[in-house]
Amino acid sequence: GAVVSQHPSRVICKSGTSVKIECRSLDFQATTMFWYRQFPKQSLMLMATSNEGSKATYEQGVEKDKFLINHASLTLSTLTVTSAHPEDSSFYICSANDRDRTDLFWGSYNSPLHFGNGTRLTVT
Amino acid sequence: AQTVTQSQPEMSVQEAETVTLSCTYDTSENNYYLFWYKQPPSRQMILVIRQEAYKQQNATENRFSVNFQKAAKSFSLKISDSQLGDTAMYFCAFMKPGSGGGADGLTFGKGTHLIIQP
């Protein structure tokens, strides 16, 4: 089945440094990837939509200069948390939309939305 | 904007029992999809079941079934013959079609922590 690889799974960094998280589709092409944030014991909140070859679309309240998203290829999107602070500590999850099965999505049972395993970021 | 509400923060049932998790949502869209995702302690998001809004027939996947009431904007999940491995967080999610026919981001409810007791 389709796999989304997210790396690293865990990262600890010092306040003020930047951290890059990768989301990679391994056996399909993803024109669209989504980045979510999940605080402990809370739900997933959509941060931004990453489109290959164009600028990301950020949800209201998400600082685009702090959470830099790059979707340079059909298989890779990166989220960079710049000048990280302790309040940025969270669980970040990506999901990818299977481009080649999107048209089937609305008529078939199989979802083209595949999730990565998440990245736990701790800022000290 | 869409909202998804799960009013049960936690539920606990005995193994083999049937349990129903509730979910309501609010939207002005007519065409959309609803999902139930399971998140075990590993934090991996696992699709349990999905429902197309244009279908009146409730989706079923083995022990999992939904009761989709479009007019009431209700989408409950029933788990039959519950198993210990069903213990997890369960999130109800809404998605509308994205621009250009692609998928849009998911709007999640706050989740229900389901505990299956032996």
Interface residues (C-beta under 8 A of the other chain):
Chain A: T31 T32 F34 Y36 Q38 Q42 S43 L44 M45 L46 T49 E59 F91 I93 S95 N97 R99 T102 D103 F105 W106 Y109 S111 P112 L113 F115 N117 G118 R120
Chain B: F35 S42 R43 Q44 M45 L47 R50 E52 F91 M95 P97 G98 G101 G102 A103 D104 G105 L106 T107 F108 G109 K110 G111
